[in-house]
Amino acid sequence: MTHPSQIKIPATYMRGGTSKGVFFRLQDLPEAAQRPGPARDALLLRVIGSPDPYGKQTDGMGGATSSTSKAVILSQSARPGHDVDYLFGQVAIAQPFVDWSGNCGNLSAAVGPFAICNGLIDASRIPRDGIATVRIWQANIGKTIVAHVPMTGGVVQETGDFELDGVTFPAAEVQLEFMAPAEEGEGGAMFPTGNVVDDLEVPGVGALKATLINAGIPTIFVNAEAIGYTGTELQGAINGDAEALARFEAIRTHGALRMGLIHHLDEAAKRQHTPKVAFVAKPAAYTTSSGKAVAAGDVDLLVRALSMGQLHHAMMGTAAVAIGTAAAIPGTLVNLAAGGGERQAVRFGHPSGTLRVGAEAALVDGQWTVTKAVMSRSARVLMEGWVRVPGDSF
């Protein structure tokens, strides 16, 4: 019996924010995987090491968490006013599918540096020293992201003293602007129900006040106390509790139905990346997962969020956009947890520390609009070269 040889594909393993993933140029993928479809999904599953019934992704590049089971495909953009098209795939760990329904805000920080280093940006637009502005089309959700990438001596500066809670070592700061994160697009209206707070009936859980918002990524916000939490929880308090995870999945599923993201409850199983579920609380002191003390006065509110069925170790970048946007809109649960009123920025506490995110909101003709959300992340190349997969993988 003959067995196929492995093939090698140019790839870069990068950290972006509190996530990491395998980055490809579209042109470097095998021809069958250069277009959406089963071949592309099968290839990325094999690269990352899924589906893995052991939940470890030992035979692939994934790290067996939602933050590390990711793939990115980039190409030069033909869209006016943009430099690069950015497509993100959230790879399931134990199941054979790739979720293309949303963006990864953390890996967005690595898109600009990768694009510059891999010849996807017009060289005339890249300064030798200073800040390179990279205009990104986020193809999953049809939105524009502007990345401000530091350059030193003609190369991307990756080292620096910018510290990001949830990332062990400091690095260079990359500022991201998520343009019009809540305008109608592929994700629908900012508030798909027309309300800043809804009554969400969840069988087995009860009736919950919820803010259902499309901004950065579709997100369901509920109050921590309504589901028996304080907002100071770390991963261990939830991820080892099968009943709690089932309740959160029920909230996510019924919220997705209410937001119009799915038409039947059973569709949620194939759409794990979106929507996100998060719970909010007023400021309180707690100790982070690294042992650092956060005082109540250090934050405007507390937020804990789940991604791919697990409490996130820090905060998803796209969920941070949703937090900043919701905080800027008076009356949302996020806004009320932060003290209410109009505000342009919030600092929230998450399991790994704190994060500041800003949003520019305005009331126009009786409707709230958000022009952009802004936050800082960092990015770094971890390894580059080729990733190898068996030739019959796709």
Buried (B, 14 or more C-beta within 10 A) or exposed (E): EEEEEEBEBBBBBBBBBBBBBBBBBBEBBBEEBBEEEEBBBBBBBBBBBBBBEEEEBEEBBBBBBBBBBBBBBBBBBEEEEBBBBBBBBBBBBEBEBBBBBBBBBBBBBBBBBBBBBBEBBEEEEBEEEEBBBBBBBBBBBEBBBBBBBBBBEEEBBBEBEBEBBBBEEEBBBBBBBBBBBBBEBEBBBBBBBEEBBBEBEBEEBEEBBBBBBBBBBBBBBBBBEBBEBBBBBBBEBBBEEEEBBEBBBBBBBBBBBBBBBBEEEEEBEEBBBBBBBBBBBBBBEBEBBEEEEBEEEEBBBBBBBBBBBBBBBBBBBBBBBBBBBBBBBBBBBBBBBBEEEEBEBBBBBBBBBBBBBBBBBEEEEEEBBBBBBBBBBBBBBEEBEEBBBEEEBB
